[in-house]
Amino acid sequence: LVNTVTGLTQGDGSTKTFQLTKRYTSGSLSHDREINFPQTGTILASVNSIATTAFTLNSATGVLTFTAAPGNGLATKWGGLFYVPVQFTQQQLNISTEDYGTQAVKSIDLREIKQ
């Protein structure tokens, strides 16, 4: 969770809103992805490693709002599922017949729709 005011992954004692993010790391490189479409009912949150249900979630933006602002310096974390909007990059699919009554698609090219 990233504090929407300070940009840090911890509370500041006054901000209640935090953006869901996911960090991808490969070796020494990291990339933070903003999560905009969390799956309702799967999101868990914690403050200072203590689970809490005292929050609301905007499922169209991925902004989590705590009932009370996390204390200054307290770590905020989340877990759960999220959707990634995609679209097909081809106008047709290459379908092959594998067996009687069974067909298969060997690959489907998709492109993520960036917000």
C-alpha positions in Angstrom: 0.0 0.0 0.0 1.3 3.4 -1.0 0.3 6.5 1.0 -1.5 8.8 -1.5 0.1 11.9 0.1 3.7 10.8 0.9 4.2 8.0 -1.6 5.7 5.8 1.1 4.5 2.4 2.2 3.8 3.5 5.8 1.4 5.7 7.7 2.0 9.3 8.5 -0.6 9.6 11.3 -3.1 11.7 9.2 -3.6 10.2 5.8 -6.2 7.5 5.5 -6.0 6.8 1.7 -3.6 4.3 0.2 -3.2 3.1 -3.4 -2.9 -0.7 -3.9 0.4 -1.5 -5.6 2.4 -4.6 -6.5 6.2 -4.7 -6.7 7.8 -6.9 -9.4 11.5 -7.6 -8.8 14.1 -9.3 -11.1 17.6 -9.3 -9.7 18.4 -5.7 -8.7 15.6 -4.2 -10.7 12.1 -3.4 -9.3 8.9 -2.1 -10.9 5.9 -0.9 -8.9 2.5 -1.4 -10.6 -0.5 0.5 -9.5 -3.5 -1.9 -9.0 -6.7 -0.3 -10.3 -9.1 -3.3 -10.4 -9.0 -5.3 -7.2 -11.3 -8.3 -6.9 -14.0 -7.4 -4.4 -14.0 -9.7 -1.4 -10.4 -10.8 -1.7 -8.5 -7.8 -0.3 -6.8 -8.1 3.1 -4.9 -5.2 4.8 -2.6 -4.9 7.7 -1.0 -2.1 9.7 2.2 -2.8 11.5 1.7 -6.5 10.6 -1.7 -6.6 12.4 -4.6 -7.6 10.1 -7.5 -5.1 10.0 -10.9 -5.0 8.4 -11.4 -1.3 9.3 -11.2 0.0 5.7 -13.2 0.5 2.5 -12.0 -0.2 -1.0 -12.8 1.5 -4.3 -12.8 -1.4 -6.7 -12.6 0.9 -9.7 -9.4 2.7 -8.6 -7.7 0.4 -6.1 -7.7 3.1 -3.4 -8.0 1.7 0.1 -9.3 4.0 2.8 -8.6 3.2 6.4 -11.2 4.1 9.0 -8.4 5.6 11.1 -5.1 6.9 9.7 -2.2 4.5 10.3 0.2 5.8 12.8 3.4 7.6 11.8 6.0 5.1 10.5 3.7 2.1 10.7 4.0 -0.3 7.7 0.9 -0.8 5.6 0.5 -4.0 3.5 -2.2 -5.7 1.5 -2.9 -9.0 -0.2 -5.5 -10.2 -2.6 -6.5 -10.7 -6.2 -6.8 -8.2 -9.0 -7.9 -8.0 -12.6 -5.7 -6.9 -15.5 -7.7 -5.6 -18.5 -6.4 -6.9 -21.8 -7.4 -7.1 -25.4 -6.7 -9.4 -28.3 -4.0 -8.3 -30.7 -5.2 -10.4 -33.5 -8.5 -10.4 -35.5 -8.6 -14.2 -35.7 -7.5 -17.3 -33.7 -5.6 -20.2 -35.2 -7.6 -23.3 -34.1 -6.4 -26.8 -34.7 -8.3 -30.1 -34.4 -6.6 -32.3 -31.8 -8.9 -35.2 -31.7 -12.4 -36.1 -32.6 -14.6 -33.3 -31.2 -11.6 -31.5 -29.6 -10.0 -28.3 -30.8 -7.2 -26.3 -29.4 -5.7 -22.8 -29.6 -1.9 -23.0 -29.5 -1.4 -19.4 -28.5 -3.4 -16.2 -27.9 -1.6 -12.8 -28.1 -3.0 -10.3 -25.6 -2.0 -6.7 -24.9 -2.6 -5.1 -21.5 -4.8 -2.0 -21.6 -2.9 0.7 -19.6 -5.0 3.1 -17.6 
